[in-house]
């Protein structure tokens, strides 16, 4: 299983970015997915999660109404649309997958990880 993330970068506060994650090596639409981030000096946290079909989602309170997680099962891809970005959204962002198909909010249940990519929001 390989998760290949892309789409990080530098943006000003109030701007937007779109992250993508390509999944290969398995049947993508069997599995839930999630986005995590790790800010400097902080623990990695779950930002958003989605179930196998895309019909159920979870968002951390800090990103609700600003971020949108979605997936395209035909393209084996996961997305994170980040709007109204704030400096506190700065961090390394990871896509990841649990071993099941539901919305998983327990970080320890995630078993597959993509490489992290930096998102920096300047004030």
Rosetta constraint file for C-alpha pairs under 8 A:
AtomPair CA 1 CA 23 HARMONIC 7.28 0.50
AtomPair CA 1 CA 24 HARMONIC 5.75 0.50
AtomPair CA 1 CA 25 HARMONIC 4.47 0.50
AtomPair CA 1 CA 26 HARMONIC 6.20 0.50
AtomPair CA 1 CA 112 HARMONIC 7.34 0.50
AtomPair CA 2 CA 22 HARMONIC 7.98 0.50
AtomPair CA 2 CA 23 HARMONIC 5.83 0.50
AtomPair CA 2 CA 24 HARMONIC 5.27 0.50
AtomPair CA 2 CA 25 HARMONIC 6.30 0.50
AtomPair CA 2 CA 112 HARMONIC 7.80 0.50
AtomPair CA 2 CA 113 HARMONIC 7.85 0.50
AtomPair CA 2 CA 114 HARMONIC 6.97 0.50
AtomPair CA 3 CA 21 HARMONIC 6.26 0.50
AtomPair CA 3 CA 22 HARMONIC 5.63 0.50
AtomPair CA 3 CA 23 HARMONIC 4.72 0.50
AtomPair CA 3 CA 24 HARMONIC 6.61 0.50
AtomPair CA 3 CA 95 HARMONIC 7.17 0.50
AtomPair CA 3 CA 96 HARMONIC 7.40 0.50
AtomPair CA 3 CA 112 HARMONIC 7.56 0.50
AtomPair CA 3 CA 113 HARMONIC 6.36 0.50
AtomPair CA 3 CA 114 HARMONIC 4.48 0.50
AtomPair CA 3 CA 115 HARMONIC 7.48 0.50
AtomPair CA 4 CA 21 HARMONIC 5.29 0.50
AtomPair CA 4 CA 22 HARMONIC 5.03 0.50
AtomPair CA 4 CA 23 HARMONIC 6.53 0.50
AtomPair CA 4 CA 114 HARMONIC 5.59 0.50
AtomPair CA 4 CA 115 HARMONIC 6.80 0.50
AtomPair CA 5 CA 19 HARMONIC 7.25 0.50
AtomPair CA 5 CA 20 HARMONIC 5.59 0.50
AtomPair CA 5 CA 21 HARMONIC 4.11 0.50
AtomPair CA 5 CA 22 HARMONIC 6.35 0.50
AtomPair CA 5 CA 94 HARMONIC 7.37 0.50
AtomPair CA 5 CA 95 HARMONIC 6.76 0.50
AtomPair CA 5 CA 114 HARMONIC 6.18 0.50
AtomPair CA 5 CA 115 HARMONIC 6.54 0.50
AtomPair CA 5 CA 116 HARMONIC 7.33 0.50
AtomPair CA 5 CA 117 HARMONIC 7.29 0.50
AtomPair CA 6 CA 19 HARMONIC 5.93 0.50
AtomPair CA 6 CA 20 HARMONIC 5.30 0.50
AtomPair CA 6 CA 21 HARMONIC 6.27 0.50
AtomPair CA 6 CA 117 HARMONIC 7.08 0.50
AtomPair CA 7 CA 17 HARMONIC 7.31 0.50
AtomPair CA 7 CA 18 HARMONIC 6.01 0.50
AtomPair CA 7 CA 19 HARMONIC 4.52 0.50
AtomPair CA 7 CA 20 HARMONIC 6.06 0.50
AtomPair CA 7 CA 117 HARMONIC 7.80 0.50
AtomPair CA 8 CA 17 HARMONIC 7.27 0.50
AtomPair CA 8 CA 18 HARMONIC 7.61 0.50
AtomPair CA 8 CA 19 HARMONIC 6.35 0.50
AtomPair CA 8 CA 93 HARMONIC 7.96 0.50
AtomPair CA 8 CA 117 HARMONIC 5.68 0.50
AtomPair CA 8 CA 118 HARMONIC 5.53 0.50
AtomPair CA 8 CA 119 HARMONIC 5.05 0.50
AtomPair CA 9 CA 17 HARMONIC 7.88 0.50
AtomPair CA 9 CA 118 HARMONIC 6.19 0.50
AtomPair CA 9 CA 119 HARMONIC 4.95 0.50
AtomPair CA 9 CA 120 HARMONIC 6.22 0.50
AtomPair CA 10 CA 119 HARMONIC 6.00 0.50
AtomPair CA 10 CA 120 HARMONIC 4.74 0.50
AtomPair CA 10 CA 121 HARMONIC 5.94 0.50
AtomPair CA 10 CA 122 HARMONIC 7.44 0.50
AtomPair CA 11 CA 15 HARMONIC 6.11 0.50
AtomPair CA 11 CA 16 HARMONIC 7.17 0.50
AtomPair CA 11 CA 17 HARMONIC 7.63 0.50
AtomPair CA 11 CA 119 HARMONIC 7.92 0.50
AtomPair CA 11 CA 120 HARMONIC 6.35 0.50
AtomPair CA 11 CA 121 HARMONIC 5.04 0.50
AtomPair CA 11 CA 122 HARMONIC 6.30 0.50
AtomPair CA 12 CA 85 HARMONIC 7.62 0.50
AtomPair CA 12 CA 121 HARMONIC 5.34 0.50
AtomPair CA 12 CA 122 HARMONIC 4.77 0.50
AtomPair CA 12 CA 123 HARMONIC 6.16 0.50
AtomPair CA 13 CA 84 HARMONIC 7.00 0.50
AtomPair CA 13 CA 85 HARMONIC 5.30 0.50
AtomPair CA 13 CA 86 HARMONIC 5.01 0.50
AtomPair CA 13 CA 87 HARMONIC 6.23 0.50
AtomPair CA 13 CA 121 HARMONIC 5.69 0.50
AtomPair CA 13 CA 122 HARMONIC 5.67 0.50
AtomPair CA 13 CA 123 HARMONIC 5.28 0.50
AtomPair CA 14 CA 83 HARMONIC 7.18 0.50
AtomPair CA 14 CA 84 HARMONIC 4.25 0.50
AtomPair CA 14 CA 85 HARMONIC 4.88 0.50
AtomPair CA 14 CA 86 HARMONIC 6.38 0.50
AtomPair CA 15 CA 83 HARMONIC 6.27 0.50
AtomPair CA 15 CA 84 HARMONIC 5.47 0.50
AtomPair CA 15 CA 85 HARMONIC 5.49 0.50
AtomPair CA 16 CA 81 HARMONIC 7.47 0.50
AtomPair CA 16 CA 82 HARMONIC 5.34 0.50
AtomPair CA 16 CA 83 HARMONIC 4.41 0.50
AtomPair CA 16 CA 84 HARMONIC 6.09 0.50
AtomPair CA 16 CA 85 HARMONIC 6.00 0.50
AtomPair CA 17 CA 81 HARMONIC 6.17 0.50
AtomPair CA 17 CA 82 HARMONIC 5.18 0.50
AtomPair CA 17 CA 83 HARMONIC 6.76 0.50
AtomPair CA 18 CA 79 HARMONIC 6.99 0.50
AtomPair CA 18 CA 80 HARMONIC 5.64 0.50
AtomPair CA 18 CA 81 HARMONIC 4.49 0.50
AtomPair CA 18 CA 82 HARMONIC 5.93 0.50
AtomPair CA 19 CA 79 HARMONIC 5.50 0.50
AtomPair CA 19 CA 80 HARMONIC 4.93 0.50
AtomPair CA 19 CA 81 HARMONIC 6.38 0.50
AtomPair CA 19 CA 82 HARMONIC 7.85 0.50
AtomPair CA 20 CA 77 HARMONIC 6.90 0.50
AtomPair CA 20 CA 78 HARMONIC 5.69 0.50
AtomPair CA 20 CA 79 HARMONIC 4.52 0.50
AtomPair CA 20 CA 80 HARMONIC 6.51 0.50
AtomPair CA 21 CA 77 HARMONIC 5.56 0.50
AtomPair CA 21 CA 78 HARMONIC 4.99 0.50
AtomPair CA 21 CA 79 HARMONIC 6.30 0.50
AtomPair CA 21 CA 95 HARMONIC 6.47 0.50
AtomPair CA 21 CA 114 HARMONIC 7.84 0.50
AtomPair CA 22 CA 75 HARMONIC 7.98 0.50
AtomPair CA 22 CA 76 HARMONIC 5.99 0.50
AtomPair CA 22 CA 77 HARMONIC 4.62 0.50
AtomPair CA 22 CA 78 HARMONIC 6.53 0.50
AtomPair CA 23 CA 28 HARMONIC 6.62 0.50
AtomPair CA 23 CA 76 HARMONIC 5.41 0.50
AtomPair CA 23 CA 77 HARMONIC 6.02 0.50
AtomPair CA 23 CA 78 HARMONIC 7.88 0.50
AtomPair CA 24 CA 28 HARMONIC 7.47 0.50
AtomPair CA 24 CA 76 HARMONIC 7.18 0.50
AtomPair CA 27 CA 31 HARMONIC 7.82 0.50
AtomPair CA 28 CA 52 HARMONIC 7.96 0.50
AtomPair CA 28 CA 73 HARMONIC 6.60 0.50
AtomPair CA 28 CA 76 HARMONIC 5.65 0.50
AtomPair CA 29 CA 52 HARMONIC 5.34 0.50
AtomPair CA 29 CA 53 HARMONIC 6.70 0.50
AtomPair CA 29 CA 73 HARMONIC 5.63 0.50
AtomPair CA 29 CA 76 HARMONIC 7.51 0.50
AtomPair CA 30 CA 52 HARMONIC 5.64 0.50
AtomPair CA 30 CA 100 HARMONIC 7.34 0.50
AtomPair CA 30 CA 101 HARMONIC 5.58 0.50
AtomPair CA 31 CA 51 HARMONIC 6.91 0.50
AtomPair CA 31 CA 52 HARMONIC 4.86 0.50
AtomPair CA 31 CA 97 HARMONIC 6.99 0.50
AtomPair CA 31 CA 98 HARMONIC 6.97 0.50
AtomPair CA 31 CA 99 HARMONIC 6.66 0.50
AtomPair CA 31 CA 100 HARMONIC 5.34 0.50
AtomPair CA 31 CA 101 HARMONIC 3.96 0.50
AtomPair CA 31 CA 102 HARMONIC 7.12 0.50
AtomPair CA 32 CA 49 HARMONIC 7.37 0.50
AtomPair CA 32 CA 50 HARMONIC 5.64 0.50
AtomPair CA 32 CA 51 HARMONIC 4.24 0.50
AtomPair CA 32 CA 52 HARMONIC 4.56 0.50
AtomPair CA 32 CA 97 HARMONIC 6.07 0.50
AtomPair CA 32 CA 98 HARMONIC 6.26 0.50
AtomPair CA 32 CA 99 HARMONIC 7.74 0.50
AtomPair CA 32 CA 100 HARMONIC 6.19 0.50
AtomPair CA 32 CA 101 HARMONIC 4.37 0.50
AtomPair CA 32 CA 102 HARMONIC 5.26 0.50
AtomPair CA 32 CA 103 HARMONIC 5.94 0.50
AtomPair CA 32 CA 104 HARMONIC 7.12 0.50
AtomPair CA 33 CA 49 HARMONIC 5.71 0.50
AtomPair CA 33 CA 50 HARMONIC 5.43 0.50
AtomPair CA 33 CA 51 HARMONIC 6.51 0.50
AtomPair CA 33 CA 52 HARMONIC 7.40 0.50
AtomPair CA 33 CA 78 HARMONIC 7.53 0.50
AtomPair CA 33 CA 95 HARMONIC 7.35 0.50
AtomPair CA 33 CA 96 HARMONIC 5.86 0.50
AtomPair CA 33 CA 97 HARMONIC 4.49 0.50
AtomPair CA 33 CA 98 HARMONIC 6.60 0.50
AtomPair CA 33 CA 103 HARMONIC 7.51 0.50
AtomPair CA 33 CA 104 HARMONIC 7.87 0.50
AtomPair CA 34 CA 46 HARMONIC 7.23 0.50
AtomPair CA 34 CA 47 HARMONIC 7.52 0.50
AtomPair CA 34 CA 48 HARMONIC 5.60 0.50
AtomPair CA 34 CA 49 HARMONIC 4.06 0.50
AtomPair CA 34 CA 50 HARMONIC 6.22 0.50
AtomPair CA 34 CA 95 HARMONIC 5.78 0.50
AtomPair CA 34 CA 96 HARMONIC 5.26 0.50
AtomPair CA 34 CA 97 HARMONIC 6.02 0.50
AtomPair CA 34 CA 104 HARMONIC 7.82 0.50
AtomPair CA 35 CA 46 HARMONIC 6.16 0.50
AtomPair CA 35 CA 47 HARMONIC 5.55 0.50
AtomPair CA 35 CA 48 HARMONIC 5.33 0.50
AtomPair CA 35 CA 49 HARMONIC 6.35 0.50
AtomPair CA 35 CA 80 HARMONIC 7.57 0.50
AtomPair CA 35 CA 93 HARMONIC 6.92 0.50
AtomPair CA 35 CA 94 HARMONIC 5.65 0.50
AtomPair CA 35 CA 95 HARMONIC 4.59 0.50
AtomPair CA 35 CA 96 HARMONIC 6.21 0.50
AtomPair CA 36 CA 44 HARMONIC 6.54 0.50
AtomPair CA 36 CA 45 HARMONIC 5.42 0.50
AtomPair CA 36 CA 46 HARMONIC 4.38 0.50
AtomPair CA 36 CA 47 HARMONIC 5.14 0.50
AtomPair CA 36 CA 48 HARMONIC 7.13 0.50
AtomPair CA 36 CA 93 HARMONIC 5.63 0.50
AtomPair CA 36 CA 94 HARMONIC 5.08 0.50
AtomPair CA 36 CA 95 HARMONIC 6.32 0.50
AtomPair CA 36 CA 96 HARMONIC 7.46 0.50
AtomPair CA 37 CA 44 HARMONIC 5.50 0.50
AtomPair CA 37 CA 45 HARMONIC 5.54 0.50
AtomPair CA 37 CA 46 HARMONIC 6.62 0.50
AtomPair CA 37 CA 47 HARMONIC 6.63 0.50
AtomPair CA 37 CA 91 HARMONIC 5.96 0.50
AtomPair CA 37 CA 92 HARMONIC 5.35 0.50
AtomPair CA 37 CA 93 HARMONIC 4.24 0.50
AtomPair CA 37 CA 94 HARMONIC 6.03 0.50
AtomPair CA 38 CA 42 HARMONIC 6.27 0.50
AtomPair CA 38 CA 43 HARMONIC 5.92 0.50
AtomPair CA 38 CA 44 HARMONIC 4.21 0.50
AtomPair CA 38 CA 45 HARMONIC 6.29 0.50
AtomPair CA 38 CA 91 HARMONIC 5.19 0.50
AtomPair CA 38 CA 92 HARMONIC 5.20 0.50
AtomPair CA 38 CA 93 HARMONIC 6.57 0.50
AtomPair CA 39 CA 43 HARMONIC 7.20 0.50
AtomPair CA 39 CA 44 HARMONIC 7.21 0.50
AtomPair CA 39 CA 89 HARMONIC 7.74 0.50
AtomPair CA 39 CA 90 HARMONIC 6.18 0.50
AtomPair CA 39 CA 91 HARMONIC 4.15 0.50
AtomPair CA 39 CA 92 HARMONIC 6.49 0.50
AtomPair CA 40 CA 91 HARMONIC 6.52 0.50
AtomPair CA 45 CA 107 HARMONIC 7.68 0.50
AtomPair CA 46 CA 60 HARMONIC 6.91 0.50
AtomPair CA 46 CA 105 HARMONIC 7.14 0.50
AtomPair CA 46 CA 107 HARMONIC 6.76 0.50
AtomPair CA 47 CA 59 HARMONIC 5.88 0.50
AtomPair CA 47 CA 60 HARMONIC 5.18 0.50
AtomPair CA 47 CA 63 HARMONIC 7.03 0.50
AtomPair CA 48 CA 57 HARMONIC 7.19 0.50
AtomPair CA 48 CA 58 HARMONIC 5.34 0.50
AtomPair CA 48 CA 59 HARMONIC 4.42 0.50
AtomPair CA 48 CA 60 HARMONIC 6.23 0.50
AtomPair CA 48 CA 68 HARMONIC 8.00 0.50
AtomPair CA 48 CA 69 HARMONIC 6.44 0.50
AtomPair CA 49 CA 57 HARMONIC 5.53 0.50
AtomPair CA 49 CA 58 HARMONIC 5.04 0.50
AtomPair CA 49 CA 59 HARMONIC 6.69 0.50
AtomPair CA 49 CA 69 HARMONIC 7.00 0.50
AtomPair CA 49 CA 103 HARMONIC 5.82 0.50
AtomPair CA 49 CA 104 HARMONIC 6.57 0.50
AtomPair CA 49 CA 105 HARMONIC 7.03 0.50
AtomPair CA 50 CA 54 HARMONIC 5.77 0.50
AtomPair CA 50 CA 55 HARMONIC 7.56 0.50
AtomPair CA 50 CA 56 HARMONIC 5.75 0.50
AtomPair CA 50 CA 57 HARMONIC 4.38 0.50
AtomPair CA 50 CA 58 HARMONIC 6.45 0.50
AtomPair CA 50 CA 69 HARMONIC 6.89 0.50
AtomPair CA 50 CA 70 HARMONIC 7.17 0.50
AtomPair CA 50 CA 102 HARMONIC 7.25 0.50
AtomPair CA 50 CA 103 HARMONIC 5.15 0.50
AtomPair CA 50 CA 104 HARMONIC 7.70 0.50
AtomPair CA 51 CA 55 HARMONIC 6.60 0.50
AtomPair CA 51 CA 56 HARMONIC 5.52 0.50
AtomPair CA 51 CA 57 HARMONIC 6.51 0.50
AtomPair CA 51 CA 101 HARMONIC 5.69 0.50
AtomPair CA 51 CA 102 HARMONIC 4.45 0.50
AtomPair CA 51 CA 103 HARMONIC 4.55 0.50
AtomPair CA 51 CA 104 HARMONIC 7.75 0.50
AtomPair CA 52 CA 101 HARMONIC 4.92 0.50
AtomPair CA 52 CA 102 HARMONIC 6.22 0.50
AtomPair CA 52 CA 103 HARMONIC 7.94 0.50
AtomPair CA 53 CA 73 HARMONIC 7.77 0.50
AtomPair CA 54 CA 70 HARMONIC 6.35 0.50
AtomPair CA 54 CA 71 HARMONIC 6.20 0.50
AtomPair CA 56 CA 103 HARMONIC 6.71 0.50
AtomPair CA 57 CA 69 HARMONIC 7.41 0.50
AtomPair CA 57 CA 103 HARMONIC 6.39 0.50
AtomPair CA 58 CA 103 HARMONIC 6.95 0.50
AtomPair CA 58 CA 105 HARMONIC 7.67 0.50
AtomPair CA 59 CA 63 HARMONIC 6.49 0.50
AtomPair CA 59 CA 64 HARMONIC 5.67 0.50
AtomPair CA 59 CA 67 HARMONIC 7.97 0.50
AtomPair CA 60 CA 64 HARMONIC 6.28 0.50
AtomPair CA 63 CA 67 HARMONIC 5.63 0.50
AtomPair CA 66 CA 82 HARMONIC 6.27 0.50
AtomPair CA 66 CA 83 HARMONIC 5.08 0.50
AtomPair CA 66 CA 84 HARMONIC 6.07 0.50
AtomPair CA 66 CA 85 HARMONIC 7.70 0.50
AtomPair CA 67 CA 80 HARMONIC 6.77 0.50
AtomPair CA 67 CA 81 HARMONIC 5.51 0.50
AtomPair CA 67 CA 82 HARMONIC 4.53 0.50
AtomPair CA 67 CA 83 HARMONIC 5.87 0.50
AtomPair CA 68 CA 80 HARMONIC 5.65 0.50
AtomPair CA 68 CA 81 HARMONIC 5.04 0.50
AtomPair CA 68 CA 82 HARMONIC 6.63 0.50
AtomPair CA 69 CA 78 HARMONIC 7.58 0.50
AtomPair CA 69 CA 79 HARMONIC 5.73 0.50
AtomPair CA 69 CA 80 HARMONIC 4.62 0.50
AtomPair CA 69 CA 81 HARMONIC 6.46 0.50
AtomPair CA 70 CA 78 HARMONIC 6.02 0.50
AtomPair CA 70 CA 79 HARMONIC 5.21 0.50
AtomPair CA 70 CA 80 HARMONIC 6.51 0.50
AtomPair CA 71 CA 76 HARMONIC 7.75 0.50
AtomPair CA 71 CA 77 HARMONIC 5.69 0.50
AtomPair CA 71 CA 78 HARMONIC 4.34 0.50
AtomPair CA 71 CA 79 HARMONIC 5.81 0.50
AtomPair CA 72 CA 76 HARMONIC 6.09 0.50
AtomPair CA 72 CA 77 HARMONIC 5.29 0.50
AtomPair CA 72 CA 78 HARMONIC 6.46 0.50
AtomPair CA 73 CA 77 HARMONIC 6.33 0.50
AtomPair CA 85 CA 89 HARMONIC 6.47 0.50
AtomPair CA 85 CA 121 HARMONIC 6.75 0.50
AtomPair CA 86 CA 90 HARMONIC 7.60 0.50
AtomPair CA 86 CA 121 HARMONIC 6.15 0.50
AtomPair CA 86 CA 122 HARMONIC 7.80 0.50
AtomPair CA 86 CA 123 HARMONIC 7.52 0.50
AtomPair CA 87 CA 120 HARMONIC 7.35 0.50
AtomPair CA 87 CA 121 HARMONIC 4.69 0.50
AtomPair CA 87 CA 122 HARMONIC 5.68 0.50
AtomPair CA 87 CA 123 HARMONIC 5.94 0.50
AtomPair CA 88 CA 121 HARMONIC 7.56 0.50
AtomPair CA 89 CA 119 HARMONIC 7.70 0.50
AtomPair CA 89 CA 120 HARMONIC 7.52 0.50
AtomPair CA 89 CA 121 HARMONIC 6.67 0.50
AtomPair CA 90 CA 118 HARMONIC 7.76 0.50
AtomPair CA 90 CA 119 HARMONIC 5.44 0.50
AtomPair CA 90 CA 120 HARMONIC 4.62 0.50
AtomPair CA 90 CA 121 HARMONIC 5.43 0.50
AtomPair CA 91 CA 118 HARMONIC 5.90 0.50
AtomPair CA 91 CA 119 HARMONIC 5.50 0.50
AtomPair CA 91 CA 120 HARMONIC 6.48 0.50
AtomPair CA 92 CA 116 HARMONIC 5.56 0.50
AtomPair CA 92 CA 117 HARMONIC 5.25 0.50
AtomPair CA 92 CA 118 HARMONIC 4.39 0.50
AtomPair CA 92 CA 119 HARMONIC 6.04 0.50
AtomPair CA 93 CA 116 HARMONIC 5.22 0.50
AtomPair CA 93 CA 117 HARMONIC 5.41 0.50
AtomPair CA 93 CA 118 HARMONIC 6.27 0.50
AtomPair CA 93 CA 119 HARMONIC 6.93 0.50
AtomPair CA 94 CA 113 HARMONIC 6.95 0.50
AtomPair CA 94 CA 114 HARMONIC 5.87 0.50
AtomPair CA 94 CA 115 HARMONIC 6.23 0.50
AtomPair CA 94 CA 116 HARMONIC 4.62 0.50
AtomPair CA 94 CA 117 HARMONIC 6.78 0.50
AtomPair CA 95 CA 113 HARMONIC 6.07 0.50
AtomPair CA 95 CA 114 HARMONIC 5.36 0.50
AtomPair CA 95 CA 115 HARMONIC 7.68 0.50
AtomPair CA 95 CA 116 HARMONIC 7.65 0.50
AtomPair CA 96 CA 110 HARMONIC 6.34 0.50
AtomPair CA 96 CA 111 HARMONIC 7.31 0.50
AtomPair CA 96 CA 112 HARMONIC 5.41 0.50
AtomPair CA 96 CA 113 HARMONIC 4.37 0.50
AtomPair CA 96 CA 114 HARMONIC 6.05 0.50
AtomPair CA 97 CA 110 HARMONIC 5.24 0.50
AtomPair CA 97 CA 111 HARMONIC 6.08 0.50
AtomPair CA 97 CA 112 HARMONIC 5.12 0.50
AtomPair CA 97 CA 113 HARMONIC 6.63 0.50
AtomPair CA 98 CA 104 HARMONIC 7.00 0.50
AtomPair CA 98 CA 109 HARMONIC 5.48 0.50
AtomPair CA 98 CA 110 HARMONIC 3.92 0.50
AtomPair CA 98 CA 111 HARMONIC 5.29 0.50
AtomPair CA 98 CA 112 HARMONIC 6.69 0.50
AtomPair CA 99 CA 109 HARMONIC 7.27 0.50
AtomPair CA 99 CA 110 HARMONIC 6.85 0.50
AtomPair CA 99 CA 111 HARMONIC 6.46 0.50
AtomPair CA 104 CA 109 HARMONIC 7.26 0.50
AtomPair CA 106 CA 110 HARMONIC 7.61 0.50
